[in-house]
């Protein structure tokens, strides 16, 4: 089971991060040759050498015959690409460009600077980007193909328990210390002046764009969405249900190149520009701005929360009752402030799952203690004031079905996906034209049928 799961994970990794066809300046020159054919796809000697190099760069230790393992990973990768072509799975150029920029930044961070990267590969940044595009497009297509294979896999509660019983004891993960918390959140006063100031700034930017300035340049300079600033505000292709309603309504009504009026959402205020629409997806840029609040406005919330804490500490109200009465967070107010971890959909948070400001406050609290008011951020990065209490602390432990059902469920789902992927791969191997070089025909492959 572990071996097959490793192969499934490797196939997923190689479909996402397969290394670029870039030859560093100090690499030995290789006379390329075709070592494998999978349907309409070819595996070259340079592909194997580059993937081997990727493993070394990432410090990955391969078990057994390294080249045989790498070769089978590439066979699976090409099988995905071949089937994706038959199923008409494609990725847009904007998605490729976005991923190319992300990976380029990663490599630049690894070597220290853009200049050092050019020296390492003995190529200009322009040439490096050109080399990246084909491989990235291929890897994104393979990723989508693999996701389509397992997208309908589900796991029932009885299957979760059955699979849990089959796990070797030493394969169960150690669960770090977890916290269950309740919170009371107040948002800064939504003053008309703060909103009006944001609208005026965005209207000025919109006018500059309509007069000819580049939207992407202004997004880099002014947008408060740090995740998209480096891409000139570009979000990449998104379906309507991936966007908040007000944003989606505006975006899907734009024509290519058109700039929206100001759009308000729970994230703040936006200008949106259409890049490309494809069927039921759009790729847009946006500039996000949020209202600014004065210290006196924030102090009003701090004082109000101080009064609420005093009521709780005096036993006039329980924390749960106070949250239901005073909290402005609609997601947790009705449940008495009980916070839900969006990663696990449970009420338990590991340290890494909490906002740094929240963990800094609760790390010294005991169960039942209430924090002092403090400033934090919500899931949309908006400023909030809050107080917290810890209702439970679960010490570090080995995963078990009673306390860690969500974690065990994820492990069971991964196993079922692995089984579905293994079944699909074996079926496609048997039905696809495959030819491999004699030098690899004696490899101990995990899947049967590579050698016809």
VEXDREN-2710 file (C-alpha; in Angstrom, 1 decimal):
% VEXDREN-2710
k/r/px/py/pz
1/UNK/0.0/0.0/0.0
2/UNK/2.8/2.5/0.9
3/UNK/4.7/1.8/-2.3
4/UNK/1.6/2.4/-4.4
5/UNK/0.8/5.5/-2.5
6/UNK/4.3/6.8/-3.0
7/UNK/3.9/6.2/-6.7
8/UNK/0.6/8.1/-6.8
9/UNK/2.2/11.0/-4.9
10/UNK/5.2/11.0/-7.2
11/UNK/3.0/11.1/-10.2
12/UNK/1.2/14.1/-8.7
13/UNK/4.4/15.8/-7.9
14/UNK/6.0/15.2/-11.2
15/UNK/2.9/16.5/-13.0
16/UNK/3.1/19.7/-11.0
17/UNK/6.9/20.3/-10.6
18/UNK/8.6/18.3/-13.4
19/UNK/11.9/20.2/-14.0
20/UNK/12.4/22.5/-16.8
21/UNK/14.3/21.6/-20.0
22/UNK/17.1/23.8/-19.0
23/UNK/20.8/22.8/-19.1
24/UNK/22.9/24.6/-16.6
25/UNK/26.2/26.0/-17.9
26/UNK/28.2/23.5/-16.0
27/UNK/26.2/20.4/-17.1
28/UNK/27.8/17.9/-19.3
29/UNK/26.6/18.1/-22.9
30/UNK/24.2/15.2/-23.7
31/UNK/23.5/13.9/-27.2
32/UNK/19.7/13.4/-27.0
33/UNK/18.0/10.3/-28.0
34/UNK/14.5/8.8/-27.7
35/UNK/14.3/6.2/-24.8
36/UNK/10.6/5.7/-24.7
37/UNK/7.3/6.3/-26.5
38/UNK/3.9/6.4/-24.8
39/UNK/1.1/6.9/-27.4
40/UNK/2.1/10.1/-29.1
41/UNK/4.5/11.2/-26.4
42/UNK/8.3/10.7/-26.3
43/UNK/10.7/10.4/-23.4
44/UNK/14.2/11.7/-24.2
45/UNK/17.5/11.0/-22.5
46/UNK/17.6/14.7/-21.5
47/UNK/14.2/14.3/-19.7
48/UNK/15.7/11.6/-17.5
49/UNK/18.8/13.5/-16.8
50/UNK/16.8/16.7/-16.0
51/UNK/14.5/14.8/-13.6
52/UNK/17.4/13.2/-11.9
53/UNK/18.9/16.7/-11.5
54/UNK/15.6/17.9/-10.0
55/UNK/15.7/15.2/-7.4
56/UNK/19.3/16.1/-6.5
57/UNK/18.5/19.8/-6.3
58/UNK/15.6/19.1/-3.9
59/UNK/17.6/16.7/-1.8
60/UNK/15.2/13.8/-2.6
61/UNK/16.7/10.4/-2.0
62/UNK/15.3/7.8/-4.4
63/UNK/15.1/4.2/-3.3
64/UNK/16.3/1.3/-5.5
65/UNK/17.4/1.9/-9.1
66/UNK/17.2/5.7/-9.4
67/UNK/17.1/5.8/-13.2
68/UNK/14.5/3.1/-13.4
69/UNK/12.3/4.9/-10.9
70/UNK/12.8/8.2/-12.7
71/UNK/12.0/6.5/-16.0
72/UNK/8.7/5.0/-14.7
73/UNK/7.7/8.3/-13.3
74/UNK/8.2/9.8/-16.7
75/UNK/6.3/7.0/-18.4
76/UNK/3.3/7.7/-16.1
77/UNK/3.7/11.5/-16.8
78/UNK/3.6/10.9/-20.5
79/UNK/0.6/8.5/-20.2
80/UNK/-1.3/11.4/-18.5
81/UNK/-0.3/13.8/-21.2
82/UNK/-1.3/11.4/-24.0
83/UNK/-4.7/10.8/-22.4
84/UNK/-5.2/14.5/-21.8
85/UNK/-4.8/15.1/-25.6
86/UNK/-7.4/12.5/-26.3
87/UNK/-9.8/14.0/-23.7
88/UNK/-9.1/17.6/-25.1
89/UNK/-7.8/18.9/-21.7
90/UNK/-6.1/22.2/-22.2
91/UNK/-4.7/25.1/-20.1
92/UNK/-4.8/28.7/-21.1
93/UNK/-1.7/30.9/-21.8
94/UNK/-2.5/33.1/-18.8
95/UNK/-2.3/30.1/-16.4
96/UNK/1.0/29.1/-17.9
97/UNK/2.4/32.6/-17.6
98/UNK/1.3/32.8/-14.0
99/UNK/2.8/29.5/-13.0
100/UNK/6.0/30.3/-15.0
101/UNK/6.5/33.5/-13.0
102/UNK/5.9/31.7/-9.7
103/UNK/8.5/29.0/-10.5
104/UNK/10.9/31.6/-11.8
105/UNK/10.7/33.5/-8.5
106/UNK/11.4/30.2/-6.7
107/UNK/14.5/29.5/-8.7
108/UNK/15.7/33.1/-8.3
109/UNK/15.3/32.8/-4.5
110/UNK/17.3/29.6/-4.6
111/UNK/20.3/31.0/-6.4
112/UNK/20.1/34.6/-4.9
113/UNK/19.3/36.9/-7.9
114/UNK/18.2/37.0/-11.5
115/UNK/21.8/37.6/-12.6
116/UNK/23.0/34.5/-10.8
117/UNK/20.2/32.5/-12.4
118/UNK/21.3/33.7/-15.9
119/UNK/24.9/32.7/-15.0
120/UNK/23.8/29.3/-13.8
121/UNK/21.9/28.4/-16.9
122/UNK/24.1/30.5/-19.2
123/UNK/21.0/32.0/-20.7
124/UNK/19.1/35.3/-20.5
125/UNK/15.9/35.6/-18.5
126/UNK/14.0/35.8/-21.7
127/UNK/15.5/32.5/-22.9
128/UNK/14.9/30.8/-19.6
129/UNK/11.2/31.9/-19.7
130/UNK/10.9/30.6/-23.2
131/UNK/12.3/27.2/-22.1
132/UNK/10.0/27.1/-19.1
133/UNK/6.7/27.6/-21.0
134/UNK/6.4/24.2/-22.8
135/UNK/7.3/22.2/-19.8
136/UNK/5.0/24.1/-17.5
137/UNK/2.1/23.8/-19.9
138/UNK/2.7/20.0/-20.1
139/UNK/2.9/19.7/-16.3
140/UNK/-0.3/21.7/-15.8
141/UNK/-2.2/19.5/-18.3
142/UNK/-0.9/16.4/-16.6
143/UNK/-2.0/17.7/-13.2
144/UNK/-5.5/18.4/-14.6
145/UNK/-5.7/15.0/-16.1
146/UNK/-4.8/13.3/-12.9
147/UNK/-7.3/15.4/-10.9
148/UNK/-10.0/14.4/-13.4
149/UNK/-9.2/10.7/-12.8
150/UNK/-9.9/10.9/-9.1
151/UNK/-12.4/13.8/-8.9
152/UNK/-15.4/11.5/-8.2
153/UNK/-13.7/9.4/-5.5
154/UNK/-15.6/9.5/-2.2
155/UNK/-15.2/7.7/1.1
156/UNK/-17.9/6.6/3.5
157/UNK/-17.6/6.6/7.4
158/UNK/-17.5/2.8/7.4
159/UNK/-14.7/2.9/4.8
160/UNK/-12.8/5.3/6.9
161/UNK/-13.0/3.0/9.9
162/UNK/-12.0/0.0/7.8
163/UNK/-9.1/1.7/6.2
164/UNK/-7.9/3.0/9.6
165/UNK/-7.9/-0.5/11.0
166/UNK/-5.7/-1.5/8.1
167/UNK/-3.0/1.1/8.7
168/UNK/0.2/-0.2/10.3
169/UNK/0.6/1.4/13.8
170/UNK/3.9/3.0/12.8
171/UNK/2.4/4.7/9.8
172/UNK/-0.1/6.8/11.8
173/UNK/0.9/10.5/12.0
174/UNK/1.7/12.3/15.2
175/UNK/-0.9/15.1/15.7
176/UNK/0.6/18.3/17.2
177/UNK/-1.0/20.1/20.1
178/UNK/-4.5/21.4/19.1
179/UNK/-6.7/24.2/20.4
180/UNK/-10.4/24.7/20.4
181/UNK/-11.3/28.4/20.8
182/UNK/-14.2/30.8/20.9
183/UNK/-14.0/34.4/19.7
184/UNK/-15.8/37.7/19.8
185/UNK/-15.0/39.9/16.8
186/UNK/-15.8/43.5/16.2
187/UNK/-15.1/45.2/12.9
188/UNK/-14.0/48.9/12.8
189/UNK/-16.8/51.4/12.4
190/UNK/-17.8/51.4/8.7
191/UNK/-17.6/55.1/8.5
192/UNK/-18.8/56.8/5.3
193/UNK/-15.7/58.9/5.2
194/UNK/-13.4/55.9/5.1
195/UNK/-15.4/54.3/2.3
196/UNK/-15.7/57.5/0.3
197/UNK/-11.9/58.0/0.5
198/UNK/-11.3/54.5/-1.0
199/UNK/-13.8/55.2/-3.8
200/UNK/-12.2/58.5/-4.6
201/UNK/-8.7/56.9/-4.9
202/UNK/-10.1/54.1/-7.1
203/UNK/-11.9/56.6/-9.3
204/UNK/-8.6/58.4/-9.9
205/UNK/-6.9/55.2/-10.9
206/UNK/-9.8/54.2/-13.2
207/UNK/-9.5/57.6/-14.9
208/UNK/-5.7/57.1/-15.4
209/UNK/-6.3/53.6/-16.9
210/UNK/-8.9/55.0/-19.3
211/UNK/-6.4/57.6/-20.4
212/UNK/-3.9/55.0/-21.3
213/UNK/-1.9/53.9/-18.2
214/UNK/-1.4/50.1/-17.9
215/UNK/-3.8/48.5/-15.4
216/UNK/-1.1/46.0/-14.4
217/UNK/1.4/48.7/-13.6
218/UNK/-1.1/50.5/-11.3
219/UNK/-2.0/47.2/-9.7
220/UNK/1.6/46.6/-8.7
221/UNK/1.9/50.1/-7.3
222/UNK/-1.5/50.4/-5.5
223/UNK/-3.3/47.1/-5.0
224/UNK/-3.6/45.7/-1.4
225/UNK/-4.0/42.2/-2.6
226/UNK/-0.4/41.0/-2.0
227/UNK/-1.1/37.6/-3.5
228/UNK/-1.6/39.1/-7.0
229/UNK/0.5/42.2/-7.0
230/UNK/3.5/40.4/-8.5
231/UNK/1.3/39.4/-11.4
232/UNK/-0.1/42.8/-12.1
233/UNK/-3.3/42.0/-10.2
234/UNK/-4.0/38.9/-12.4
235/UNK/-6.1/36.2/-10.8
236/UNK/-5.8/33.5/-13.4
237/UNK/-8.8/31.6/-14.8
238/UNK/-11.7/31.3/-12.3
239/UNK/-15.2/30.0/-12.6
240/UNK/-18.1/32.0/-11.2
241/UNK/-18.4/29.9/-8.0
242/UNK/-14.7/30.5/-7.2
243/UNK/-15.3/34.2/-6.9
244/UNK/-17.4/36.2/-4.3
245/UNK/-20.8/37.1/-5.8
246/UNK/-20.4/40.8/-6.3
247/UNK/-17.0/40.4/-7.8
248/UNK/-18.2/37.5/-10.1
249/UNK/-21.2/39.5/-11.2
250/UNK/-19.1/42.4/-12.3
251/UNK/-16.3/40.3/-13.9
252/UNK/-18.5/38.1/-16.0
253/UNK/-20.2/41.2/-17.5
254/UNK/-17.0/42.7/-18.8
255/UNK/-15.7/42.5/-22.4
256/UNK/-12.0/41.9/-23.2
257/UNK/-9.9/44.9/-22.0
258/UNK/-12.9/46.6/-20.3
259/UNK/-12.5/48.1/-16.9
260/UNK/-15.3/47.8/-14.3
261/UNK/-16.9/50.4/-12.2
262/UNK/-16.0/50.2/-8.5
263/UNK/-17.1/46.9/-6.9
264/UNK/-17.5/46.4/-3.2
265/UNK/-17.0/42.9/-1.6
266/UNK/-16.1/41.5/1.8
267/UNK/-12.5/41.9/0.8
268/UNK/-12.8/45.7/0.2
269/UNK/-13.2/47.7/-3.0
270/UNK/-12.1/46.6/-6.5
271/UNK/-11.4/47.8/-10.0
272/UNK/-11.6/44.8/-12.4
273/UNK/-10.2/44.4/-15.9
274/UNK/-11.1/41.6/-18.2
275/UNK/-8.2/39.7/-19.8
276/UNK/-9.9/36.8/-21.4
277/UNK/-13.1/34.8/-21.1
278/UNK/-13.2/31.2/-22.0
279/UNK/-16.5/29.3/-21.7
280/UNK/-17.5/29.4/-18.1
281/UNK/-14.2/30.9/-16.8
282/UNK/-12.7/34.4/-16.8
283/UNK/-9.2/35.6/-16.3
284/UNK/-9.2/39.2/-14.8
285/UNK/-6.9/41.6/-13.2
286/UNK/-8.0/43.6/-10.2
287/UNK/-6.8/46.4/-7.9
288/UNK/-8.0/46.0/-4.3
289/UNK/-8.2/48.8/-1.7
290/UNK/-9.5/48.7/1.8
291/UNK/-10.8/51.5/4.0
292/UNK/-8.3/53.0/6.5
293/UNK/-9.3/53.5/10.1
294/UNK/-8.0/56.0/12.6
295/UNK/-6.6/55.0/16.0
296/UNK/-9.5/56.6/17.7
297/UNK/-11.9/54.4/15.7
298/UNK/-10.0/51.3/16.6
299/UNK/-9.9/52.4/20.2
300/UNK/-13.7/52.5/20.3
301/UNK/-13.7/48.7/19.6
302/UNK/-11.0/48.1/22.2
303/UNK/-13.0/49.9/24.8
304/UNK/-16.2/48.0/23.9
305/UNK/-14.4/44.7/24.1
306/UNK/-12.9/45.6/27.5
307/UNK/-16.4/46.1/28.8
308/UNK/-17.5/42.7/27.4
309/UNK/-14.5/41.0/29.0
310/UNK/-15.4/42.6/32.3
311/UNK/-19.0/41.3/32.0
312/UNK/-17.7/37.7/31.3
313/UNK/-15.2/37.8/34.1
314/UNK/-17.8/39.0/36.5
315/UNK/-20.0/36.0/35.6
316/UNK/-22.7/38.3/34.3
317/UNK/-22.5/36.5/30.9
318/UNK/-20.8/33.3/29.7
319/UNK/-18.4/33.8/26.8
320/UNK/-20.8/31.9/24.6
321/UNK/-23.7/34.2/25.5
322/UNK/-21.5/37.3/25.0
323/UNK/-20.5/36.1/21.5
324/UNK/-24.1/35.5/20.5
325/UNK/-25.0/39.0/21.7
326/UNK/-22.1/41.1/20.7
327/UNK/-19.9/39.4/18.1
328/UNK/-20.1/40.9/14.5
329/UNK/-18.7/37.7/12.9
330/UNK/-21.6/36.1/11.3
331/UNK/-19.8/32.8/10.8
332/UNK/-19.2/32.2/14.5
333/UNK/-21.8/34.4/16.3
334/UNK/-24.7/31.9/16.3
335/UNK/-22.4/29.1/17.6
336/UNK/-21.4/31.2/20.5
337/UNK/-18.1/32.3/18.9
338/UNK/-16.9/28.7/18.2
339/UNK/-14.2/29.0/15.5
340/UNK/-14.1/26.5/12.7
341/UNK/-10.8/25.5/11.0
342/UNK/-11.3/25.9/7.3
343/UNK/-8.5/23.4/6.6
344/UNK/-10.1/20.6/8.4
345/UNK/-13.7/21.8/8.8
346/UNK/-13.4/21.0/12.5
347/UNK/-13.1/23.2/15.6
348/UNK/-9.5/22.1/16.3
349/UNK/-6.5/24.3/15.3
350/UNK/-2.9/23.5/15.3
351/UNK/-0.4/26.3/15.9
352/UNK/0.3/26.7/12.2
353/UNK/-3.4/27.0/11.4
354/UNK/-3.9/30.1/13.6
355/UNK/-3.1/33.7/12.6
356/UNK/0.2/34.6/14.3
357/UNK/-1.5/37.4/16.2
358/UNK/-4.1/34.9/17.6
359/UNK/-1.5/32.3/18.6
360/UNK/0.7/34.9/20.3
361/UNK/-2.4/35.8/22.5
362/UNK/-3.5/32.3/23.3
363/UNK/-0.2/30.5/23.8
364/UNK/-0.1/31.6/27.5
365/UNK/-3.8/31.1/28.2
366/UNK/-5.2/28.2/30.2
367/UNK/-8.5/26.5/29.4
368/UNK/-11.4/28.9/30.4
369/UNK/-9.2/32.0/30.5
370/UNK/-10.2/35.0/28.4
371/UNK/-7.7/37.2/26.5
372/UNK/-7.5/40.9/26.6
373/UNK/-8.7/42.7/23.4
374/UNK/-6.3/42.7/20.6
375/UNK/-6.0/43.7/16.9
376/UNK/-6.0/40.9/14.3
377/UNK/-7.1/40.1/10.7
378/UNK/-10.0/38.1/9.4
379/UNK/-9.8/35.5/6.6
380/UNK/-10.1/38.4/4.1
381/UNK/-7.2/40.3/5.7
382/UNK/-9.5/42.9/7.0
383/UNK/-8.6/44.6/10.3
384/UNK/-10.7/43.3/13.3
385/UNK/-10.6/43.6/17.1
386/UNK/-11.2/40.4/19.0
387/UNK/-11.1/38.6/22.3
388/UNK/-10.5/34.8/22.6
389/UNK/-11.0/32.1/25.1
390/UNK/-9.7/28.5/25.0
391/UNK/-12.3/25.9/25.6
392/UNK/-10.1/22.8/25.1
393/UNK/-6.4/21.9/24.6
394/UNK/-5.6/18.5/23.1
395/UNK/-2.0/17.4/23.8
396/UNK/0.2/16.0/21.0
397/UNK/-0.7/12.4/20.3
398/UNK/-0.7/9.6/17.8
399/UNK/-3.7/9.9/15.5
400/UNK/-6.8/7.9/16.5
401/UNK/-10.3/7.6/15.0
402/UNK/-12.1/9.1/18.0
403/UNK/-10.2/12.4/18.2
404/UNK/-8.8/12.8/14.7
405/UNK/-11.6/11.6/12.4
406/UNK/-11.0/14.4/9.9
407/UNK/-7.3/13.5/9.6
408/UNK/-8.0/9.8/9.2
409/UNK/-10.7/10.6/6.6
410/UNK/-8.1/12.5/4.6
411/UNK/-5.7/9.6/4.8
412/UNK/-8.5/7.2/3.7
413/UNK/-9.5/9.5/0.8
414/UNK/-5.8/9.6/-0.3
415/UNK/-5.7/5.8/-0.3
416/UNK/-8.9/5.5/-2.3
417/UNK/-7.6/8.0/-4.8
418/UNK/-4.4/6.1/-5.0
419/UNK/-6.3/2.9/-5.7
420/UNK/-8.4/4.6/-8.4
421/UNK/-5.3/6.1/-10.0
422/UNK/-3.4/2.8/-9.9
423/UNK/-6.4/1.0/-11.5
424/UNK/-6.6/3.7/-14.2
425/UNK/-2.9/3.6/-14.9
426/UNK/-2.8/-0.2/-15.3
427/UNK/-5.8/-0.1/-17.6
428/UNK/-4.3/2.6/-19.8
429/UNK/-0.9/0.9/-20.0
430/UNK/-2.6/-2.2/-21.4
431/UNK/-4.5/-0.2/-24.0
432/UNK/-1.8/2.2/-25.1
433/UNK/1.1/1.9/-27.6
434/UNK/4.3/1.9/-25.5
435/UNK/7.8/1.3/-26.6
436/UNK/10.9/1.6/-24.3
437/UNK/14.6/1.4/-25.0
438/UNK/16.2/-2.0/-24.4
439/UNK/18.5/-0.4/-21.8
440/UNK/15.4/-0.1/-19.5
441/UNK/13.6/-3.3/-20.3
442/UNK/15.2/-5.1/-17.4
443/UNK/14.0/-2.6/-14.8
444/UNK/11.8/-3.8/-12.0
445/UNK/8.8/-1.5/-12.7
446/UNK/5.9/-1.3/-10.3
447/UNK/3.3/-1.4/-13.1
448/UNK/3.1/-4.4/-15.4
449/UNK/2.9/-4.0/-19.2
450/UNK/5.5/-1.2/-19.9
451/UNK/7.5/-3.8/-21.8
452/UNK/5.3/-5.1/-24.5
END
